[in-house]
Amino acid sequence: MRLLAESPYLRKHRPRVYIVVNPAAGGFARRKRFAAHLTGLEHAVERYAACDPAPQPDWLLLESRYAGHATEIGKAVVREVERNRSRAVLITAGGDGTHSECIGPLLDLSGKPLKHLAVFRLPMGSGNDGADADSMAHACSMLPRLSKIRHTAAVRVTPRNAESSYSLNITSIGIDAFVTHTTNKLRKRLPGDTYKAVADFATLFYEPIYKVGNMSAVLRSRRRKEPVTLTGNFILFAIGASGHRYYGDHKRILPSDDNVCAIRTVSLLRKLALKKLIYKGEHIYQSNVEMASAESVEIRYDRVAPLQVDGEGRWLTPDDFPVMFERTEPVLQVLKLPE
């Protein structure tokens, strides 16, 4: 709070600050990573030690203690902000799943922006692809200088007969969702970084085990009068809130302006080569890769398939299809540095 209190935005508006912490996130639960975060925080605070401290804002620390708790906290914050009609800032400290679960309720307001509430996402997870800073040290350098608001969109994900969830970064169906879901399960039992090992396993065995079948996707965009339909045996279908996004700990799956990436199945040798290209963002030039821009994507499939939404995975059954992916209007207010 010492750093955040220095920001021009807080000095000007004096908002109430809600800080939501997920202590189970990788940035807290892994000792070495947490020690690195503390070092970055200490160095940042030292820079302001000699300055006259700004008045401490009204703030409340909230802890996410179980699955779905961050969503409950987000809903409670929205209700309180709507009731009080006073400015507030929501800081989420955790992984991408924590950010999307807690901030998702802000996007459940029929597309109307909650004008009194701004957010900032601290990178305290394992991958931190959707946070508002590259590292905790970077975040600590930003907090005292936050002064502006940028508006950003999200992706609403709605399986048939199920409640919607929101992706603030990238959501996908296919092999990467399998990797994410499996990694999250193994992380609770095995020490170290299991993502690469699971990714290597999935490259070899995902398609033979789950028998990837024909998938149909209808893409709609304001730029085109008619929708575009893609069909084929897709091993991956990813949709981002915008282009120029990465996931899986900085894998450049959407390196261009396009926010949709669809990858058809290929031979094992080409799959191994493609895996390396995805890490560099060079897969977009391959013949089995489709890149596009779309405001909505409707996917139909008659088999089971894994789905991930900002790093949180689940399995879909044929009854869950079609699944709708819809970009929201850019109503989410995110704190940022001056131009």
C-alpha positions as CSV (number, residue, x, y, z in Angstrom):
1,M,0.0,0.0,0.0
2,R,3.0,2.3,0.5
3,L,3.7,2.1,-3.2
4,L,0.1,2.3,-4.4
5,A,-0.6,5.3,-2.2
6,E,2.0,7.3,-4.2
7,S,0.1,6.9,-7.5
8,P,-1.4,10.0,-9.1
9,Y,-4.7,8.1,-9.6
10,L,-5.1,7.4,-5.9
11,R,-3.9,10.8,-4.8
12,K,-6.5,12.4,-7.1
13,H,-9.6,10.2,-6.6
14,R,-9.0,8.7,-3.1
15,P,-10.8,5.4,-4.0
16,R,-11.4,2.5,-1.6
17,V,-8.9,-0.3,-2.5
18,Y,-9.8,-3.9,-2.4
19,I,-6.9,-6.3,-2.5
20,V,-7.8,-10.0,-3.3
21,V,-5.0,-12.5,-2.6
22,N,-4.9,-16.2,-3.6
23,P,-2.3,-17.7,-1.3
24,A,-2.4,-21.0,-3.2
25,A,-1.1,-19.3,-6.4
26,G,2.4,-20.2,-7.5
27,G,3.9,-16.8,-6.7
28,F,3.0,-17.4,-3.0
29,A,3.2,-21.2,-2.7
30,R,6.7,-21.6,-4.3
31,R,9.3,-20.4,-1.8
32,K,12.0,-19.3,-4.3
33,R,9.5,-17.4,-6.4
34,F,8.0,-15.7,-3.4
35,A,11.5,-14.7,-2.1
36,A,12.2,-13.1,-5.5
37,H,8.9,-11.2,-5.3
38,L,9.8,-9.9,-1.8
39,T,13.2,-8.7,-3.0
40,G,11.6,-6.7,-5.8
41,L,9.1,-5.3,-3.4
42,E,11.8,-4.3,-0.9
43,H,13.9,-2.5,-3.6
44,A,10.8,-0.6,-4.8
45,V,9.9,0.5,-1.3
46,E,13.5,1.7,-0.6
47,R,13.1,4.2,-3.5
48,Y,10.3,6.0,-1.6
49,A,11.7,5.6,1.9
50,A,12.9,9.2,2.0
51,C,9.8,10.7,0.5
52,D,7.0,12.1,2.6
53,P,4.4,9.3,2.5
54,A,1.1,9.9,0.8
55,P,-2.1,9.5,2.9
56,Q,-2.9,5.9,3.3
57,P,-6.0,4.9,1.3
58,D,-9.0,3.1,2.7
59,W,-8.2,-0.5,1.9
60,L,-9.5,-4.0,2.6
61,L,-7.5,-7.2,2.2
62,L,-9.5,-10.3,1.1
63,E,-8.2,-13.8,0.8
64,S,-9.5,-16.4,-1.7
65,R,-9.7,-19.6,0.2
66,Y,-11.3,-22.2,-2.1
67,A,-12.4,-22.8,-5.6
68,G,-14.9,-20.2,-6.7
69,H,-14.3,-18.0,-3.8
70,A,-12.6,-15.3,-5.9
71,T,-15.8,-15.1,-8.0
72,E,-17.9,-14.6,-4.8
73,I,-15.5,-11.9,-3.6
74,G,-15.7,-10.2,-7.0
75,K,-19.5,-10.2,-6.9
76,A,-19.5,-8.7,-3.4
77,V,-17.1,-6.0,-4.4
78,V,-19.4,-5.1,-7.4
79,R,-22.5,-4.9,-5.2
80,E,-20.7,-2.7,-2.7
81,V,-19.3,-0.3,-5.4
82,E,-22.7,-0.1,-7.0
83,R,-24.4,0.6,-3.7
84,N,-21.9,3.3,-2.6
85,R,-21.4,4.9,-6.0
86,S,-17.9,5.9,-5.0
87,R,-14.6,5.2,-6.7
88,A,-12.8,2.0,-6.0
89,V,-9.8,0.0,-7.1
90,L,-9.7,-3.8,-7.3
91,I,-6.2,-5.3,-7.0
92,T,-5.9,-9.0,-7.7
93,A,-2.8,-10.9,-6.6
94,G,-2.6,-14.4,-8.0
95,G,-2.5,-16.3,-11.3
96,D,-4.6,-15.7,-14.4
97,G,-7.4,-17.9,-13.1
98,T,-7.7,-15.7,-10.0
99,H,-7.8,-12.5,-12.1
100,S,-10.5,-13.8,-14.4
101,E,-12.7,-15.3,-11.6
102,C,-12.5,-12.2,-9.5
103,I,-12.9,-9.6,-12.3
104,G,-15.4,-11.6,-14.3
105,P,-18.4,-10.3,-12.2
106,L,-17.5,-6.8,-13.5
107,L,-18.3,-8.0,-17.0
108,D,-21.7,-9.5,-16.0
109,L,-23.4,-6.1,-16.1
110,S,-25.0,-6.4,-19.6
111,G,-22.0,-4.7,-21.2
112,K,-22.3,-1.6,-19.1
113,P,-19.1,-0.4,-17.6
114,L,-18.8,0.0,-13.9
115,K,-17.5,3.5,-14.1
116,H,-16.5,3.8,-10.5
117,L,-14.2,0.7,-10.4
118,A,-10.7,0.2,-11.9
119,V,-8.6,-2.9,-11.7
120,F,-4.9,-3.9,-11.6
121,R,-3.6,-7.5,-11.8
122,L,-0.4,-8.4,-9.9
123,P,1.6,-11.3,-11.4
124,M,1.6,-13.8,-8.5
125,G,0.8,-17.0,-10.4
126,S,2.8,-19.6,-12.3
127,G,2.6,-18.2,-15.8
128,N,1.2,-14.6,-15.4
129,D,0.4,-14.2,-19.1
130,G,-2.7,-12.0,-18.3
131,A,-1.3,-9.8,-15.6
132,D,-0.8,-6.0,-16.0
133,A,3.0,-6.3,-15.4
134,D,5.6,-8.8,-16.6
135,S,7.0,-9.5,-13.1
136,M,6.4,-8.5,-9.5
137,A,9.5,-6.2,-9.8
138,H,7.9,-4.6,-12.8
139,A,4.5,-4.2,-11.0
140,C,6.3,-2.6,-8.0
141,S,7.8,0.0,-10.3
142,M,4.4,0.7,-11.9
143,L,2.3,1.0,-8.7
144,P,3.5,4.5,-7.6
145,R,3.1,5.8,-11.2
146,L,-0.4,4.6,-12.1
147,S,-2.4,7.5,-13.3
148,K,-4.5,6.6,-16.4
149,I,-7.3,4.2,-17.4
150,R,-7.3,2.0,-20.4
151,H,-10.4,0.1,-21.5
152,T,-10.0,-3.5,-22.5
153,A,-12.3,-6.3,-23.7
154,A,-12.7,-10.0,-22.6
155,V,-14.0,-13.2,-24.1
156,R,-17.3,-14.5,-22.8
157,V,-17.3,-18.4,-22.9
158,T,-20.7,-20.1,-22.8
159,P,-21.1,-23.8,-23.3
160,R,-24.6,-25.0,-24.0
161,N,-26.8,-25.1,-20.9
162,A,-24.1,-23.7,-18.7
163,E,-23.2,-20.4,-17.1
164,S,-20.8,-18.1,-18.8
165,S,-17.2,-17.5,-17.7
166,Y,-14.8,-14.8,-18.8
167,S,-11.3,-14.9,-20.3
168,L,-9.3,-11.7,-19.8
169,N,-6.5,-13.2,-21.9
170,I,-6.9,-16.4,-24.1
171,T,-9.4,-19.2,-24.0
172,S,-9.0,-22.4,-26.0
173,I,-10.2,-25.9,-26.8
174,G,-7.7,-28.7,-27.5
175,I,-4.2,-29.9,-26.7
176,D,-3.1,-26.8,-24.7
177,A,-6.2,-27.0,-22.6
178,F,-5.3,-30.6,-21.9
179,V,-1.8,-29.5,-20.9
180,T,-3.2,-26.8,-18.6
181,H,-5.8,-29.1,-16.9
182,T,-3.2,-31.9,-16.4
183,T,-0.5,-29.5,-15.1
184,N,-2.9,-28.0,-12.6
185,K,-3.7,-31.4,-11.2
186,L,-0.1,-32.6,-11.0
187,R,1.1,-29.3,-9.5
188,K,-0.6,-30.2,-6.3
189,R,1.3,-33.5,-6.0
190,L,4.7,-32.9,-7.7
191,P,7.3,-30.3,-7.0
192,G,8.9,-28.1,-9.7
193,D,7.6,-27.0,-13.1
194,T,5.5,-29.8,-14.7
195,Y,4.3,-27.7,-17.7
196,K,7.0,-28.6,-20.1
197,A,6.9,-32.3,-19.2
198,V,3.1,-32.5,-19.7
199,A,3.4,-30.5,-23.0
200,D,6.0,-33.0,-24.3
201,F,3.7,-35.9,-23.3
202,A,0.7,-34.3,-24.9
203,T,2.5,-33.7,-28.2
204,L,3.1,-37.4,-28.5
205,F,-0.1,-38.9,-27.0
206,Y,-3.0,-36.4,-26.9
207,E,-4.3,-37.1,-30.5
208,P,-4.0,-40.9,-30.4
209,I,-5.7,-41.2,-27.0
210,Y,-8.5,-38.7,-27.6
211,K,-9.1,-39.4,-31.3
212,V,-9.4,-35.8,-32.5
213,G,-12.4,-35.6,-34.8
214,N,-14.0,-33.1,-37.2
215,M,-14.8,-29.7,-35.6
216,S,-16.8,-26.9,-37.1
217,A,-16.4,-23.2,-36.2
218,V,-18.4,-20.2,-37.4
219,L,-16.5,-16.9,-37.1
220,R,-18.3,-13.6,-37.2
221,S,-16.6,-10.2,-37.5
222,R,-17.8,-6.7,-38.0
223,R,-15.2,-6.4,-40.8
224,R,-17.0,-9.0,-42.9
225,K,-20.7,-9.1,-44.0
226,E,-20.8,-12.9,-44.1
227,P,-19.6,-15.4,-41.4
228,V,-16.6,-17.7,-42.2
229,T,-16.9,-21.4,-41.4
230,L,-13.8,-23.5,-40.7
231,T,-14.0,-27.3,-40.5
232,G,-11.4,-29.9,-40.0
233,N,-9.6,-32.0,-37.4
234,F,-8.3,-29.2,-35.2
235,I,-5.9,-30.0,-32.4
236,L,-6.1,-26.5,-31.1
237,F,-8.6,-23.6,-31.3
238,A,-7.6,-20.5,-29.4
239,I,-9.6,-17.2,-29.0
240,G,-8.1,-14.1,-27.4
241,A,-9.6,-10.9,-26.1
242,S,-7.3,-9.3,-28.7
243,G,-4.3,-10.1,-30.8
244,H,-0.7,-9.8,-29.5
245,R,-1.2,-12.1,-26.6
246,Y,0.6,-15.1,-25.1
247,Y,-0.2,-17.9,-22.7
248,G,1.4,-21.0,-21.2
249,D,4.1,-18.9,-19.6
250,H,4.8,-16.6,-22.6
251,K,4.1,-18.9,-25.5
252,R,3.3,-16.5,-28.4
253,I,0.1,-18.1,-29.7
254,L,-1.4,-14.8,-30.9
255,P,1.6,-12.8,-32.1
256,S,-0.3,-10.6,-34.7
257,D,-3.4,-8.5,-34.8
258,D,-5.5,-11.6,-35.2
259,N,-7.3,-12.9,-32.1
260,V,-8.1,-16.4,-33.4
261,C,-5.7,-19.3,-34.0
262,A,-6.9,-22.7,-35.3
263,I,-4.3,-25.5,-35.9
264,R,-5.2,-28.6,-37.8
265,T,-3.6,-32.0,-37.0
266,V,-0.4,-33.0,-38.7
267,S,2.2,-35.8,-38.6
268,L,4.2,-36.3,-35.4
269,L,7.4,-34.9,-36.9
270,R,5.6,-31.7,-38.0
271,K,3.9,-31.5,-34.7
272,L,7.2,-31.5,-32.8
273,A,8.5,-28.8,-35.2
274,L,5.3,-26.8,-34.8
275,K,5.6,-26.9,-31.0
276,K,8.9,-25.0,-31.2
277,L,7.5,-22.5,-33.7
278,I,4.6,-21.7,-31.3
279,Y,7.0,-20.8,-28.6
280,K,8.5,-18.2,-31.0
281,G,5.2,-17.0,-32.6
282,E,6.3,-18.3,-36.0
283,H,3.6,-20.9,-36.4
284,I,1.3,-18.5,-38.2
285,Y,3.2,-19.1,-41.5
286,Q,2.4,-22.8,-41.5
287,S,-0.1,-24.3,-44.0
288,N,-2.1,-26.1,-41.3
289,V,-2.6,-22.9,-39.2
290,E,-5.5,-20.6,-39.7
291,M,-5.3,-17.1,-38.2
292,A,-8.3,-14.7,-38.2
293,S,-10.0,-11.9,-36.4
294,A,-13.5,-12.4,-35.0
295,E,-16.0,-10.9,-32.5
296,S,-17.6,-14.3,-32.0
297,V,-16.8,-17.9,-32.6
298,E,-19.3,-20.8,-32.4
299,I,-17.7,-24.2,-32.1
300,R,-19.6,-27.5,-32.7
301,Y,-18.0,-30.9,-31.9
302,D,-19.4,-34.4,-31.2
303,R,-16.6,-35.6,-28.9
304,V,-15.2,-34.9,-25.5
305,A,-12.6,-32.0,-25.5
306,P,-10.7,-30.0,-22.9
307,L,-11.4,-26.3,-22.5
308,Q,-9.2,-23.8,-20.7
309,V,-10.2,-20.3,-19.6
310,D,-7.2,-18.2,-18.5
311,G,-5.3,-21.2,-17.2
312,E,-8.3,-23.0,-15.6
313,G,-9.3,-26.2,-17.3
314,R,-12.3,-28.5,-17.6
315,W,-13.6,-31.3,-19.9
316,L,-16.5,-30.7,-22.2
317,T,-18.8,-33.4,-23.3
318,P,-20.8,-33.5,-26.6
319,D,-23.8,-32.1,-24.7
320,D,-21.8,-29.0,-23.9
321,F,-21.6,-28.0,-27.6
322,P,-22.1,-25.7,-29.3
323,V,-19.8,-23.5,-27.3
324,M,-20.0,-19.7,-27.9
325,F,-17.0,-17.4,-27.6
326,E,-18.0,-13.7,-27.7
327,R,-15.7,-10.7,-27.3
328,T,-17.2,-8.2,-24.9
329,E,-17.1,-4.4,-25.5
330,P,-14.0,-2.8,-24.0
331,V,-15.7,-1.9,-20.8
332,L,-13.1,-3.2,-18.3
333,Q,-11.2,-0.2,-16.8
334,V,-7.5,-1.1,-16.1
335,L,-5.0,1.2,-14.4
336,K,-2.0,2.1,-16.5
337,L,1.0,4.3,-16.7
338,P,0.9,7.8,-18.3
339,E,1.5,7.9,-22.1
